[in-house]
Amino acid sequence: MRPADLITKVDETIRGNGLLSPGNAVLLGLSGGPDSTCLLLVLHALREAYCLDIHAVYVNHNLRPDETPAETAFCRTLCDGLGIAFMQRSVDVVAYRTARRMNLQEAARELRYQAFQDAAHEVRADRIALAHTADDQAETFIMRLARGAGPAGLSGIPVRRGNIIRPLIEVPRSGIECFLKERGIVPAMDSSNLKEEYFRSRVRMSVIPLLKRANPNFVHSLVTTMTILQEEERYFAVLVTKALMKLISRKTGRRIELFLAPMESMEKVILRRVLRRAIQETEGLRGFGFGHIEGIIRLIREGRAGDRLMLPRGVRVIREYALLVITSEEPTRIAEYPLAVPGEAVIVGAGVVITASLVPRPEELGDGCSAIVLDADRVRLPLVVRPRRPGDSFRPLGFGRTRKVQDLFVDLKVPRDERDSIPLVTSGDDIIWVAGYRADERFKVTEHTKKFLRLGIVQGKF
């Protein structure tokens, strides 16, 4: 690709994808490397045609202290020569990585993109221009193929996402090298790009050259394929948006509730995308792979009410009667409440009301789950409703001996994340009823019982 053709190609990409509008303010991520240097020069060449207000920002990741000063000096000199405003940002990748238990590359990317957004806000930029190339697309395809990805992942890096644009995405790296060589510009070189300890570097240095020997036009061919995939994904995105709008019951930053019935009969190819979109758009739920999505689909298709799936980072997927709940919220632990007789206690977080009343001799003593009748003379008032505590034990009705509450929950397959929200009704130090499950043998009604205490649990939404 001749240097003049490169500018024309970038202009075609900009116009064909609506990347810029006349009068836009553009912030360019400038590392001093070949790609971002080329992009800066190309946008400068197109500045008058689009009436652009161009700014550049260098993000220091604090990973290469020996190289950063030279890179920064190169970027500043380049911008000064072109009359482009230049700024710097510094991020602590190592601390961020440690705090979030991420790999170094992911941590650097997250902080870098946040720095771009912050700088764009400061200079009121309409667009953030990044220098991803056709070779970056090819590398991304191979990396995702090796790790496992569907059509969305294999469609690669989008030419535009939100306010981020990638004008060089159809330009091969060889064209960039010729462009800079003709202008006598020697860009800075990031030494980390030469280290084969990084997966992308191994793909760039070993895999891509091998494929180019088999097909010199490999990068172009692959980019064409990825463009087709992107177009198909845009079509699917419209279908997914329409489907998701009908599915969401409730959504917060760390929880999303979806109606089950439509998903049970939904085509799997759409359901996968719907679930992935729902997770991606809920901040506290991002970062799950194909296997996790397949597990959620099995829960939808084969699970029963109350079944759940535990995902990494404490995320739980719960199949309720009418809803599928995906949440990273901490499990609820109820507070302690007094329970008058007669009276009731609204248990916030558990979504239930515990009722207590004195009744005449009943014909039915309750099922032990939704209601139970006990010997009132054996109970010491006041009653208290509280969550479980370490070492709690009682004598389950009909069991014949003392058991730990924890063991009861295990035997009854009570999900771990629900155990702290189960109300225990206590009389002094004694548990008289594990509400919804079992009463205590010592407080049961006998032929000698004269006063009858009825306890009940009513579902609600509190």
C-alpha positions in Angstrom: 0.0 0.0 0.0 1.4 3.3 -1.1 1.5 6.1 1.6 -1.0 8.3 -0.4 -3.3 5.2 -0.7 -3.2 4.8 3.1 -4.7 8.2 3.7 -7.4 7.5 1.1 -8.1 4.1 2.7 -8.5 5.6 6.1 -10.8 8.4 4.7 -13.0 5.7 3.1 -13.2 3.8 6.5 -14.2 7.0 8.2 -16.9 7.9 5.7 -18.1 4.3 5.2 -18.6 3.8 9.0 -19.6 7.3 10.0 -16.7 7.6 12.4 -16.3 11.4 12.2 -18.6 14.4 11.6 -17.4 17.9 10.6 -16.2 19.9 13.6 -15.6 16.9 15.9 -13.1 17.1 18.7 -11.0 14.0 18.6 -8.8 12.6 21.4 -6.1 10.2 20.1 -4.4 7.5 22.2 -0.8 8.1 21.4 1.9 5.6 22.6 4.6 6.7 20.3 4.6 3.4 18.5 4.2 3.0 14.7 0.4 2.5 14.7 -0.6 5.5 16.8 2.1 7.7 15.2 0.7 6.9 11.8 -2.9 7.6 13.0 -1.9 11.0 14.4 -0.3 11.9 11.0 -3.3 10.7 9.0 -5.8 12.6 11.2 -3.6 15.7 10.9 -3.7 15.3 7.1 -7.5 15.0 7.2 -7.9 17.8 9.8 -9.0 20.5 7.4 -11.4 18.2 5.4 -13.3 17.4 8.7 -12.5 20.6 10.6 -11.1 18.5 13.4 -9.9 19.7 16.8 -7.3 17.1 17.6 -5.8 16.2 21.1 -3.4 13.4 22.0 -2.9 11.6 25.3 -0.1 9.3 26.4 -1.0 6.9 29.1 1.9 5.8 31.4 1.2 2.3 32.8 4.2 2.5 35.1 5.5 -0.9 33.8 8.5 0.3 31.7 10.1 3.2 33.6 13.3 3.0 31.5 11.4 3.5 28.2 8.6 5.9 29.3 10.6 9.2 29.3 11.8 8.6 25.7 8.4 7.7 24.5 6.8 10.7 26.2 9.5 13.1 24.7 8.9 11.6 21.2 5.1 12.1 21.5 5.4 15.6 22.8 7.8 16.6 20.1 5.6 15.1 17.4 2.5 16.9 18.7 4.3 20.2 19.1 5.5 20.0 15.5 1.9 19.4 14.2 0.3 22.0 16.5 -1.7 19.3 18.4 -2.4 19.6 22.1 -0.7 16.9 24.1 -1.3 15.5 27.6 -0.2 12.7 29.8 -2.0 10.3 32.2 -0.5 7.9 34.8 -2.1 4.7 36.0 -0.9 2.1 38.5 -1.5 -1.2 36.7 0.3 -3.4 39.3 -1.9 -2.2 42.2 -5.1 -2.4 40.2 -4.2 -5.9 39.0 -3.4 -7.1 42.6 -6.6 -5.6 44.0 -8.8 -7.2 41.4 -6.9 -10.5 40.8 -6.6 -9.9 37.1 -3.8 -10.6 34.6 -1.5 -7.8 33.8 -2.8 -7.2 30.3 -6.4 -7.0 31.3 -5.6 -4.6 34.1 -3.6 -2.4 31.8 -6.4 -2.3 29.2 -9.1 -1.4 31.7 -7.0 1.4 33.2 -5.9 2.7 29.8 -9.5 2.9 28.5 -10.6 4.6 31.7 -7.8 7.1 31.3 -8.9 7.8 27.7 -12.5 8.4 28.8 -11.4 10.7 31.6 -9.1 12.7 29.3 -11.8 12.9 26.6 -14.3 14.3 29.1 -11.7 16.9 30.2 -11.1 18.2 26.6 -14.8 17.6 25.6 -13.8 15.3 22.8 -16.6 13.7 20.7 -14.5 10.8 19.7 -11.6 8.7 21.0 -9.4 7.5 18.1 -7.4 4.3 18.7 -4.8 2.8 16.4 -5.9 -0.8 16.0 -4.9 -2.2 12.6 -5.9 -5.0 10.2 -3.0 -7.0 11.7 -4.5 -6.5 15.2 -7.7 -7.9 13.9 -6.0 -11.0 12.6 -4.1 -11.5 15.8 -7.4 -11.1 17.8 -9.1 -13.6 15.6 -6.4 -16.2 16.1 -6.2 -15.6 19.9 -9.9 -16.0 20.3 -10.1 -19.0 18.1 -7.4 -20.7 20.1 -9.1 -19.9 23.4 -12.6 -20.7 22.1 -15.1 -18.1 20.9 -18.4 -17.9 19.1 -19.3 -15.6 16.1 -19.4 -12.5 18.2 -15.9 -13.0 19.5 -14.5 -14.0 16.2 -15.9 -10.9 14.5 -13.1 -9.1 16.2 -12.5 -5.5 17.2 -15.4 -3.2 16.1 -14.5 -0.2 14.0 -16.7 1.8 16.4 -18.1 1.3 19.8 -19.7 4.2 21.6 -17.4 7.1 21.3 -14.3 5.0 20.4 -13.3 4.8 16.7 -10.6 2.8 15.0 -9.8 4.5 11.6 -6.8 2.2 10.9 -8.7 -1.1 11.4 -8.6 -1.9 7.6 -4.9 -0.9 7.1 -2.2 -3.6 7.3 0.9 -3.0 9.4 3.1 -3.2 6.4 1.3 -0.1 4.9 1.9 1.8 8.2 5.6 0.9 8.1 5.9 2.3 4.5 4.0 5.4 5.4 6.4 6.3 8.2 9.5 5.3 6.3 8.6 7.7 3.4 8.3 10.5 6.0 11.6 9.6 7.7 9.9 9.0 11.0 11.4 6.5 13.4 8.7 5.8 16.1 9.3 4.6 19.6 9.2 0.8 20.1 7.5 -0.9 23.1 9.9 -3.7 24.2 6.9 -5.7 25.7 5.7 -6.2 22.1 8.9 -8.3 21.5 8.5 -10.5 24.5 7.0 -13.9 23.6 5.7 -14.4 27.2 2.6 -12.6 26.0 0.1 -14.6 23.9 -0.5 -11.7 21.4 3.3 -11.3 20.9 3.7 -15.1 20.2 0.8 -14.9 17.6 2.3 -11.7 16.0 5.9 -13.0 15.9 5.3 -16.7 15.1 1.8 -17.6 13.9 1.0 -14.7 11.6 4.3 -14.9 9.6 3.7 -18.7 9.1 0.2 -18.0 7.8 1.4 -15.2 5.5 3.9 -17.6 3.9 1.0 -19.9 3.0 -1.2 -16.9 1.9 0.5 -13.5 1.4 -3.0 -12.0 1.5 -3.9 -13.8 4.7 -4.6 -10.6 6.8 -6.8 -9.1 4.1 -8.7 -12.4 3.6 -9.2 -12.7 7.4 -10.4 -9.1 7.8 -12.9 -9.7 5.0 -14.3 -12.7 6.9 -14.4 -10.8 10.1 -16.3 -7.9 8.4 -19.0 -10.4 7.3 -19.2 -11.8 10.9 -19.6 -8.2 12.2 -22.4 -7.5 9.8 -24.2 -10.7 10.8 -23.6 -9.8 14.5 -25.2 -6.4 14.0 -28.3 -8.1 12.6 -28.4 -10.5 15.6 -27.9 -7.5 17.9 -31.2 -6.0 16.8 -33.0 -9.3 17.5 -31.3 -9.6 20.9 -32.2 -6.1 21.9 -35.9 -6.7 21.0 -35.9 -10.0 22.9 -34.2 -8.6 26.0 -36.6 -5.7 26.3 -39.4 -8.2 26.8 -37.5 -10.4 29.2 -36.2 -8.0 31.9 -38.3 -8.0 35.0 -35.9 -6.0 37.2 -32.3 -4.9 37.0 -29.7 -3.3 39.3 -26.0 -2.9 39.0 -25.4 -6.3 40.5 -28.6 -8.2 39.7 -30.8 -8.9 36.8 -34.1 -10.8 36.8 -35.4 -12.3 33.5 -38.8 -13.9 32.8 -38.4 -17.6 32.4 -41.3 -18.6 30.1 -40.1 -17.0 26.9 -36.5 -18.3 27.4 -37.6 -21.9 27.8 -38.9 -22.0 24.2 -36.3 -19.5 22.6 -34.0 -20.7 19.9 -30.6 -21.5 21.5 -28.7 -19.4 19.1 -30.7 -16.3 20.2 -30.8 -17.4 23.9 -27.0 -17.5 24.1 -26.8 -14.0 22.8 -29.6 -12.8 25.1 -27.9 -14.2 28.2 -24.5 -12.8 27.2 -25.9 -9.3 26.6 -27.9 -9.4 29.9 -24.7 -10.3 31.7 -22.5 -7.8 29.9 -24.9 -4.9 30.5 -24.9 -5.6 34.3 -21.7 -4.2 35.7 -21.2 -6.6 38.5 -21.8 -9.7 36.3 -19.3 -9.3 33.5 -16.6 -11.7 32.3 -18.2 -15.1 31.8 -17.4 -17.5 29.0 -19.1 -20.0 26.8 -19.2 -22.8 29.3 -20.9 -20.6 31.9 -23.6 -19.5 29.4 -24.2 -23.2 28.5 -24.6 -24.0 32.1 -27.2 -21.2 32.5 -29.1 -22.6 29.5 -29.2 -26.1 31.0 -30.6 -24.5 34.2 -33.3 -22.8 32.2 -34.2 -25.9 30.1 -33.7 -28.7 32.7 -33.8 -27.1 36.1 -36.6 -26.8 38.7 -37.7 -23.9 40.9 -35.0 -23.4 43.5 -32.2 -24.9 41.5 -29.1 -22.7 41.1 -25.8 -22.5 39.5 -22.7 -21.1 41.2 -20.3 -19.1 38.9 -16.9 -17.6 39.6 -16.6 -14.5 41.8 -19.6 -15.3 43.9 -22.2 -14.9 41.1 -25.3 -17.0 41.5 -27.9 -18.0 38.9 -31.2 -18.9 40.5 -34.2 -20.5 38.8 -37.3 -19.3 40.5 -40.9 -20.2 39.6 -41.3 -17.5 37.0 -37.9 -15.7 36.9 -34.2 -16.4 36.3 -32.1 -14.4 38.7 -28.5 -13.7 38.0 -26.8 -11.8 40.9 -23.5 -11.0 42.5 -25.2 -9.4 45.5 -24.0 -10.7 48.9 -26.5 -13.3 50.4 -29.0 -11.7 52.8 -28.6 -12.1 56.5 -31.7 -11.1 58.3 -31.7 -9.0 61.5 -33.2 -9.9 64.9 -36.9 -9.1 65.6 -39.1 -9.4 68.6 -42.3 -11.5 68.1 -45.3 -10.6 70.3 -48.0 -13.1 71.0 -50.4 -12.3 69.4 -48.4 -10.4 66.8 -46.2 -10.6 63.7 -42.7 -9.8 62.6 -41.9 -8.6 59.1 -38.6 -10.2 58.2 -36.9 -7.7 55.8 -34.6 -9.4 53.3 -36.3 -12.8 53.7 -39.5 -11.6 52.2 -41.7 -13.2 54.8 -43.9 -12.4 57.8 -43.8 -14.6 60.9 -47.1 -14.6 62.8 -47.9 -15.8 66.3 -51.3 -16.3 68.0 -53.0 -18.3 70.8 -55.7 -20.5 69.4 -58.3 -23.0 70.7 -57.4 -26.7 70.4 -57.0 -27.2 66.6 -57.9 -30.2 64.6 -54.7 -29.8 62.6 -51.3 -29.1 64.1 -49.8 -27.6 60.9 -47.4 -29.1 58.5 -44.3 -27.7 60.2 -43.4 -25.8 57.2 -46.0 -23.0 56.6 -47.5 -23.3 60.1 -47.0 -25.2 63.3 -49.0 -25.4 66.6 -47.0 -25.8 69.8 -47.6 -26.1 73.5 -47.8 -22.5 74.7 -47.1 -23.4 78.4 -43.7 -24.8 77.4 -42.7 -21.6 75.6 -41.1 -18.7 77.5 -41.9 -15.2 76.3 -40.9 -13.0 74.7 -40.2 -14.8 71.5 -37.4 -13.6 69.2 -36.9 -14.2 65.5 -33.2 -14.3 64.4 -30.8 -15.7 61.9 -28.7 -18.8 62.6 -25.6 -18.6 64.7 -22.5 -20.9 64.8 -23.3 -24.0 66.8 -27.1 -23.7 66.8 -28.8 -26.9 67.5 -32.4 -28.2 68.4 -34.4 -31.4 68.4 -36.3 -31.6 65.1 -39.9 -32.9 65.5 -40.1 -36.6 64.8 -36.3 -37.0 64.6 -35.7 -38.1 68.2 -32.4 -36.5 69.0 -30.5 -33.2 68.9 -29.2 -31.9 65.6 -27.2 -29.0 64.5 -29.2 -26.5 62.4 -26.4 -26.5 59.9 -26.7 -30.3 59.4 -30.5 -29.9 58.9 -29.9 -27.4 56.1 -27.4 -29.7 54.5 -29.8 -32.7 54.6 -32.7 -30.7 53.3 -30.5 -29.2 50.5 -31.1 -25.6 51.5 -28.9 -23.5 49.3 -25.9 -22.0 51.1 -26.7 -18.5 50.1 -30.2 -18.8 51.6 -29.3 -20.1 55.0 -28.7 -16.8 56.7 -32.1 -15.5 55.6 -34.1 -18.4 57.2 -35.9 -17.1 60.3 -35.4 -19.1 63.6 -38.1 -18.5 66.2 -36.5 -18.7 69.7 -37.7 -18.9 73.2 -34.9 -17.9 75.5 -31.9 -19.9 74.3 -34.1 -22.6 72.6 -35.0 -22.7 69.0 -38.7 -23.7 68.8 -39.1 -23.4 65.1 -36.9 -23.3 62.0 -39.5 -21.4 60.1 -40.5 -23.1 56.9 -38.8 -26.4 57.8 -39.1 -28.0 61.3 -40.4 -27.3 64.8 -38.7 -28.5 68.0 -39.8 -31.8 69.5 -39.7 -30.4 73.1 -42.5 -27.9 72.4 -44.9 -30.2 70.6 -48.6 -30.5 71.5 -49.5 -33.5 73.7 -52.7 -34.8 75.2 -51.9 -32.7 78.3 -51.5 -29.4 76.4 -54.0 -26.7 77.5 -52.8 -23.6 75.7 -52.0 -23.6 72.0 -49.5 -21.4 70.2 -49.8 -21.1 66.4 -46.8 -19.9 64.4 -47.1 -19.2 60.7 -44.9 -18.0 57.9 -46.4 -15.9 55.0 -44.5 -15.1 51.8 -44.3 -11.5 50.7 -41.8 -9.1 49.1 -40.1 -6.9 51.6 
